[in-house]
């Protein structure tokens, strides 16, 4: 049935819609005006000579929401000297820890408040002497630089006497390779000689080789994963089995041949790292060549979709306290050269389950894909900090600092392990020179 509408009715409808839109716009403008007036009033009160008035302004600003008012409160905190007002800032932030935040100002304000809550003797103990192994790799360099920025004294060690991390640290020592029987004793001796009180290992294959008990006797604290947990990550065949046992999606894997895996395939060393000796095979001929060229090969179904790495941190009890996923937008030699942080509940949950499945503690890098069908597939876990760590650090997650706290026997602080989504990294080369 067709209903005819008269010209008068149509005109009335148009007028009604116009009035409604106008009312909406007036309402929005009124709200914006009220918000502006509120902010101006709070700013005036924050500049008032009376400390009680400034403290009240802090509480009023916080009541509006930390995300909205963080900039105002942070500026006040940085300029303030009165104990009453500083305490008001600390209390205001502490009362809103339940509130999710993503802006740089809000994250910085939480860090400021957390630092205020630390007793002086605890804050002082944070200035440590730290040994970092694998100083020539991307992860080692990232850790050395972050520790130096935080004011720690860093001793870099590596088997390569030209490792670039040596130029970035306060001191350095050359040690044997991790597969050398003399490695553990050399690291312990170097730690005792340089007087370090903590050790961070950035090479997965070195974890099982280190002598944690000898280091502890030398006064060097560590927080290393169990050797079996580390091996379950280094051994890609064992890792695939661990993921299957945990009921997590992972590529179908065969040892030494493709078995019944349909093409295309990816062939990689069972004990490799980075992207060394990794080959994609799309034909039977390419598969045969790849198997010949790859030491101790495994064959997996090729997974496609959006590739990600998640920087993570697990405390001594096995609780996952940080998961920072980032898209691998571009990689070279297995290292992310372009990336962007993101939030994805299913990715974060799957990463957490995968970490618990292998029983790691400390830092980890979890790699996987979100397929075109939306499935989260875990490819591998590295039981160490990753080469793309600087992106997670810049996005606000203080992974190195909180790991060092845990090594020193202090609790990790979840509010300092939150990262902003949408932060992008573009990596470039930088030279270091020595004579």
HUNORGI-V62771 format. One record per residue. RES is the residue in three letters. PHI is phi in whole degrees, -180 to 180 (999 if undefined). D_LAST is the distance of its C-alpha to the last C-alpha in whole Angstrom. Layout:
BEGIN
RES_PHI_D_LAST ; RES_PHI_D_LAST
END
This chain:
BEGIN
UNK_999_91 ; UNK_-103_90 ; UNK_-108_90 ; UNK_-83_91 ; UNK_-113_89 ; UNK_-72_91 ; UNK_-60_89 ; UNK_-65_90 ; UNK_-65_88 ; UNK_-62_85 ; UNK_-63_85 ; UNK_-64_85 ; UNK_-64_83 ; UNK_-62_80 ; UNK_-63_81 ; UNK_-63_81 ; UNK_-63_77 ; UNK_-62_76 ; UNK_-65_77 ; UNK_-63_75 ; UNK_-63_72 ; UNK_-62_73 ; UNK_-64_73 ; UNK_-62_70 ; UNK_-64_68 ; UNK_-63_70 ; UNK_-62_69 ; UNK_-63_65 ; UNK_-63_65 ; UNK_-65_67 ; UNK_-64_64 ; UNK_-62_61 ; UNK_-65_63 ; UNK_-64_63 ; UNK_-62_60 ; UNK_-62_59 ; UNK_-65_61 ; UNK_-62_60 ; UNK_-62_56 ; UNK_-64_57 ; UNK_-65_59 ; UNK_-64_57 ; UNK_-62_54 ; UNK_-63_57 ; UNK_-68_57 ; UNK_-70_54 ; UNK_-98_54 ; UNK_-65_57 ; UNK_-65_57 ; UNK_-81_59 ; UNK_-58_56 ; UNK_-64_59 ; UNK_-67_59 ; UNK_-65_56 ; UNK_-64_56 ; UNK_-64_59 ; UNK_-65_57 ; UNK_-61_54 ; UNK_-65_57 ; UNK_-65_58 ; UNK_-64_55 ; UNK_-63_54 ; UNK_-64_58 ; UNK_-76_57 ; UNK_116_54 ; UNK_-64_51 ; UNK_-60_50 ; UNK_-78_52 ; UNK_-107_51 ; UNK_-58_47 ; UNK_-60_46 ; UNK_-62_49 ; UNK_-67_48 ; UNK_-64_45 ; UNK_-62_45 ; UNK_-66_47 ; UNK_-63_45 ; UNK_-69_42 ; UNK_-95_44 ; UNK_-83_47 ; UNK_-127_47 ; UNK_-75_51 ; UNK_-60_51 ; UNK_-63_54 ; UNK_-72_52 ; UNK_-62_49 ; UNK_-67_51 ; UNK_-64_53 ; UNK_-63_50 ; UNK_-60_49 ; UNK_-66_53 ; UNK_-63_53 ; UNK_-68_50 ; UNK_-63_51 ; UNK_-77_54 ; UNK_-123_53 ; UNK_-67_51 ; UNK_-71_53 ; UNK_-80_52 ; UNK_-67_50 ; UNK_-133_47 ; UNK_-141_45 ; UNK_-82_44 ; UNK_-62_40 ; UNK_-64_42 ; UNK_-66_44 ; UNK_-65_42 ; UNK_-66_40 ; UNK_-64_43 ; UNK_-65_44 ; UNK_-63_40 ; UNK_-59_41 ; UNK_-66_44 ; UNK_-64_43 ; UNK_-65_40 ; UNK_-65_43 ; UNK_-78_45 ; UNK_-76_43 ; UNK_-62_44 ; UNK_-60_41 ; UNK_-69_40 ; UNK_-73_40 ; UNK_-61_37 ; UNK_-64_35 ; UNK_-69_35 ; UNK_-69_33 ; UNK_-80_30 ; UNK_-111_29 ; UNK_-106_26 ; UNK_-123_25 ; UNK_-95_24 ; UNK_-121_23 ; UNK_-88_23 ; UNK_69_22 ; UNK_-70_19 ; UNK_-93_18 ; UNK_-91_21 ; UNK_-61_23 ; UNK_-66_25 ; UNK_-61_22 ; UNK_-62_20 ; UNK_-61_23 ; UNK_-69_24 ; UNK_-58_21 ; UNK_-65_21 ; UNK_-68_25 ; UNK_-64_25 ; UNK_-64_22 ; UNK_-60_24 ; UNK_-82_27 ; UNK_93_26 ; UNK_-82_25 ; UNK_-91_23 ; UNK_-114_21 ; UNK_-110_20 ; UNK_-94_18 ; UNK_-130_19 ; UNK_-166_19 ; UNK_-78_20 ; UNK_-92_17 ; UNK_-74_13 ; UNK_-113_11 ; UNK_-56_14 ; UNK_-66_13 ; UNK_-62_15 ; UNK_-63_13 ; UNK_-77_11 ; UNK_-101_14 ; UNK_-93_16 ; UNK_-77_17 ; UNK_-142_16 ; UNK_-148_16 ; UNK_-141_17 ; UNK_-92_17 ; UNK_-128_21 ; UNK_-66_23 ; UNK_-63_25 ; UNK_-63_28 ; UNK_-91_30 ; UNK_-86_29 ; UNK_-57_32 ; UNK_-87_29 ; UNK_-59_28 ; UNK_-59_30 ; UNK_-64_30 ; UNK_-66_26 ; UNK_-66_26 ; UNK_-61_29 ; UNK_-63_27 ; UNK_-65_24 ; UNK_-66_26 ; UNK_-66_28 ; UNK_-65_25 ; UNK_-93_23 ; UNK_71_27 ; UNK_-74_27 ; UNK_-117_30 ; UNK_-152_30 ; UNK_-131_28 ; UNK_-120_28 ; UNK_-98_28 ; UNK_-113_27 ; UNK_-121_28 ; UNK_-59_31 ; UNK_-69_31 ; UNK_-85_30 ; UNK_-59_33 ; UNK_-68_35 ; UNK_-82_33 ; UNK_-70_32 ; UNK_-104_34 ; UNK_-62_35 ; UNK_-67_38 ; UNK_-65_35 ; UNK_-64_33 ; UNK_-61_36 ; UNK_-64_37 ; UNK_-84_33 ; UNK_86_34 ; UNK_-106_32 ; UNK_-83_34 ; UNK_-137_34 ; UNK_-145_36 ; UNK_-99_36 ; UNK_-69_38 ; UNK_-55_41 ; UNK_-58_39 ; UNK_-68_42 ; UNK_-64_42 ; UNK_-64_38 ; UNK_-64_39 ; UNK_-64_42 ; UNK_-92_39 ; UNK_-66_37 ; UNK_-86_40 ; UNK_-67_41 ; UNK_-68_45 ; UNK_-67_45 ; UNK_-65_44 ; UNK_-59_47 ; UNK_-64_49 ; UNK_-65_48 ; UNK_-67_49 ; UNK_-64_52 ; UNK_-62_53 ; UNK_-84_52 ; UNK_74_54 ; UNK_-99_51 ; UNK_-64_51 ; UNK_-151_48 ; UNK_-61_48 ; UNK_-58_51 ; UNK_-129_49 ; UNK_-128_49 ; UNK_-102_48 ; UNK_83_47 ; UNK_-158_50 ; UNK_-83_51 ; UNK_55_54 ; UNK_-99_56 ; UNK_-70_54 ; UNK_-71_54 ; UNK_-71_52 ; UNK_-77_49 ; UNK_-123_47 ; UNK_-124_43 ; UNK_-112_42 ; UNK_-146_39 ; UNK_-68_38 ; UNK_-61_40 ; UNK_-118_37 ; UNK_-82_34 ; UNK_-145_32 ; UNK_65_30 ; UNK_-118_32 ; UNK_-69_31 ; UNK_58_34 ; UNK_-101_37 ; UNK_-132_39 ; UNK_-97_42 ; UNK_-121_45 ; UNK_-109_48 ; UNK_-131_50 ; UNK_-62_51 ; UNK_-64_50 ; UNK_-64_46 ; UNK_-64_47 ; UNK_-61_47 ; UNK_-63_44 ; UNK_-63_42 ; UNK_-65_44 ; UNK_-71_43 ; UNK_-86_39 ; UNK_-105_39 ; UNK_-70_38 ; UNK_45_41 ; UNK_-78_42 ; UNK_-117_44 ; UNK_-121_46 ; UNK_-129_47 ; UNK_-65_49 ; UNK_-74_46 ; UNK_-99_47 ; UNK_-121_46 ; UNK_140_46 ; UNK_-92_44 ; UNK_-88_41 ; UNK_-136_40 ; UNK_-126_37 ; UNK_-117_38 ; UNK_-74_36 ; UNK_-141_38 ; UNK_-142_38 ; UNK_-121_41 ; UNK_-82_42 ; UNK_-62_43 ; UNK_-81_46 ; UNK_95_46 ; UNK_-79_46 ; UNK_-81_44 ; UNK_-103_43 ; UNK_-150_41 ; UNK_-137_41 ; UNK_-123_39 ; UNK_-81_40 ; UNK_-145_38 ; UNK_-71_39 ; UNK_-91_36 ; UNK_-75_37 ; UNK_-156_34 ; UNK_-132_32 ; UNK_-137_29 ; UNK_55_28 ; UNK_83_30 ; UNK_-108_29 ; UNK_-68_30 ; UNK_-106_29 ; UNK_-141_32 ; UNK_-156_34 ; UNK_-147_37 ; UNK_-72_39 ; UNK_-153_42 ; UNK_-114_45 ; UNK_-158_48 ; UNK_-53_50 ; UNK_-69_50 ; UNK_-62_47 ; UNK_-64_46 ; UNK_-68_49 ; UNK_-66_48 ; UNK_-60_45 ; UNK_-61_46 ; UNK_-64_49 ; UNK_-62_46 ; UNK_-64_44 ; UNK_-68_47 ; UNK_-65_48 ; UNK_-96_45 ; UNK_75_45 ; UNK_-78_41 ; UNK_-129_40 ; UNK_87_37 ; UNK_-80_35 ; UNK_-157_36 ; UNK_-121_35 ; UNK_-105_39 ; UNK_-107_39 ; UNK_-171_42 ; UNK_-134_44 ; UNK_-103_47 ; UNK_-71_49 ; UNK_-62_51 ; UNK_-85_54 ; UNK_89_53 ; UNK_-83_52 ; UNK_-94_49 ; UNK_-115_47 ; UNK_-91_45 ; UNK_-97_42 ; UNK_-163_40 ; UNK_-128_38 ; UNK_-102_35 ; UNK_-81_35 ; UNK_-167_32 ; UNK_-67_30 ; UNK_-102_30 ; UNK_-68_27 ; UNK_-90_29 ; UNK_-52_29 ; UNK_-55_28 ; UNK_-66_31 ; UNK_-64_33 ; UNK_-64_32 ; UNK_-67_32 ; UNK_-77_35 ; UNK_116_36 ; UNK_-91_36 ; UNK_-84_34 ; UNK_-65_34 ; UNK_-69_31 ; UNK_-62_32 ; UNK_-73_35 ; UNK_-65_34 ; UNK_-62_33 ; UNK_-57_36 ; UNK_-64_38 ; UNK_-59_35 ; UNK_-78_36 ; UNK_90_40 ; UNK_-101_41 ; UNK_-71_42 ; UNK_-72_41 ; UNK_-110_42 ; UNK_-57_43 ; UNK_-67_43 ; UNK_-97_39 ; UNK_-118_39 ; UNK_-99_41 ; UNK_-113_39 ; UNK_-81_41 ; UNK_-81_42 ; UNK_84_41 ; UNK_-86_37 ; UNK_-108_35 ; UNK_-120_31 ; UNK_-126_30 ; UNK_-98_26 ; UNK_-138_24 ; UNK_-81_20 ; UNK_-136_17 ; UNK_-93_13 ; UNK_-124_11 ; UNK_-121_7 ; UNK_-147_4 ; UNK_-100_0
END
